Amino acid sequence: MENTVSFTAMKNGTAADYHLLERLEKPFLALTADRVIEELKRAGETTLEGYRITRLEHGLQSGTRALRDGADIDWIVGALLHDIGDGLAPQNHDRMSAEVIRPFVRWDVAWTVEHHGLFQMLYYGHHYGWDQNARDRYRDHPLFNVCAEFCERWDQSSFDPNYKTETLATFEPMVREVFARKAYDAPVIRENEVTNLMGETSKY
């Protein structure tokens, strides 16, 4: 059939098959930002059980705090989407959220989102008999202080129903700009650099 591969097992695919798939995938990839925005909207349909705000409101509040602190676009989008994986992967939402953004943002932003769940335990772990200082295993990591500050300034503080939060429309252009980038582009990922929440960059 036209626009259909010849194989029923991947190992039997031809170069023509895989070039076809590459071409057909491009429109799907181009709509990644749309799917992320729709996922955010779905997060607004249910409350965080027991909390006073929805999942969307938490993301918007975190992103708003980053925006008002003067953070750059990578940190703002990272703050907005740091819990985007919560709907499908509540037990490891931090890692799933990081994988959503990893191809399109600096590595330090993705690392921080990936580890924020562990760092957040500082605030509540002891109430469950857990090690609230479990994050100390990363004490010597170049992003320890950055992740700790991310949690303190933008995550743990963003459950306030009275905080005046920007709307999703404020962030949508930023999401579209970030997800329109070339995936895993070295000038974007910037390995061996750390940019703190205020935009100060250092090598390590």
N, C-alpha and C positions, 0 to 999 in steps of 0.2 A: 504493500500500500504506500501511497505517496506520503512523505513526511513520517514514515515509520521505519524503524530499524529492521534489519533482516534477521537478527538473532533472537533466540529465546534463552540463551545463556551468554552472559557477558564475555566469556572467554572466546566465543565464536564471532564476536563483532569485528567488523572491518574498519579501516580508516575512514571510509565514507560514512559508515554508521556513526562513528564518534564525532566526526565533523558536523554531521546533521544534528546530533544532540547538542553540540556546542552552540550551533546557530539557534536552535529552538529554545535553548535555556536563557538566552540573553534577555528576552522580554520579561521572563519570570524574575531574573535577578534585578532587573530595573525597577521592579515593583516591591523590593524589600522594604523600603521606607513605608510604603502604604500598609504593608502587613504589620509592621511594628506599631504604627499609629493606630491601626484597628485593634491590636492587642492592648494598647494603652486604654482605648475606649472601653473595651470589655472589662478592664480592671476597675472601671468606674461604676460597673453595674452591681457590684457586690461590695459589702463592707469587709474590712479586715475583721474577722470574728473577734469580738471583744474590744476592738479599738473604736475610736470615735470618728474615724474618717475612712474613706474607701482606699483601695490600693492605688487607684489613679491619683487621688488627692495626696497621698504620701509621696508618690513620684513627682508630682507637680510642685509640692512644697519643697522637696529636696532640690529640685532643679531651680526653683525660684531663689532659694537661699544661695545656691552657687552663682546664679546670675547676678544677684544683688551684692555678692562679695567681689564681683569683678573677675570671676573665673573665665577662662577661655572656653571655646565651643566644645572641645573634647571633654573637659570636666563637667560642663553644664549637661551635655547629653549623657555622660556617664552617671551623673547624679539622677537625672530624670529616669533613666532606664536601669538603675542598679538592681531593681526587683522585678524586671520584666519577665523573668523566668518563673516567678512564683506560682502562676496559674497551673503550669504543667509539671513543675518540679519543686514542690514546696520543701522537700527534704534537702535539696541541694540547689536552691534557686540562685544562690550567689554565683556558683560555677556556670550554670546555664546562662544567666544574664551576661556573664563575662564573655561567653562564646558568641552570643548574639552580636556584641559590639566589637569583639577582638579584631576582626579584619579591617576595621575602619577607623580606629582611634589609636592614640599612642599606647605603647605597651604598658606604661605606668598606670594609665587609667583602667585598662583591662585587668591588670594585676590587682589593683585596689578593689574593683568591683568583685573579682573572684574571691577575695579574702575578707570582704567586709563582714560576712556572717560570723566568722571566727572572732574578728576584732570586736564586734558588737557584744559578744558574750561578757565583756568587761562590765556591762551595765546590769546584767540580769543572771548570769550563770550561777552565781552563788545561791540564788533563790531555789534552784533545782538541784543543788549539790554538785554542780559541774565546776570545772576549773575556769573561773572567770578570767584568769590570766593566761589562758591557753595561747593567746597571741604572742606571748613572750618567746615562743619558738622561732619567731621571725625578728627577734630583737636586733639582730645584726644585719638584717636585710635593708638595702638602701631605701625601701619604700615603707619601712615600719612607721615612721613619724607621719608620713603623708597619709597612709591608710587610717592611722589613729585620728588624725585631724579630720579626714573625710567623715568618719563616723561621728565624731564629736560635733562638728559644725553643721553637717548637712543631713545626716541620717537619723541618729537617735533623737534629735530635736524636732523632727518633722512629723509629729503626730498631733499637731495642735489645730483643732477645728476653727479657732479664732484667728489664725494667721492669714493675712491677706495674700493669697497665692495668685500668681499669674495663670492664665488659662492655657489650655493645650495649644490654642492658636498661636500663642507667643513662641512656643518651642517647635512647632511643626516645621518652619523653614530651616531650623538648625538640624533637626533630625534628617530632613531631606538632603541637606548639604553634606552631612557626615556620611550617610549611606550611599551617596552618589560617588564617593571616592573610589579609586581603584583599590581592590582588596589587597591587603598585605603589602601596600606600597611602602618601601623602605623610608622615604622621606616623611611619611605619616607616622609609621610605627616608632621610628627614632629609638632603636635599641641603644643601650649604654648611655642613655640620658634620663634624667629624672626632672620632671617639671612639677613643682609643688602647686598647691591650690591657688596660689597667688601669681602663678606664671613665671616664677624664678626657676631657671634651668641650670642644672649642674651635671657634670660627667661623673661616672663612677667606674 
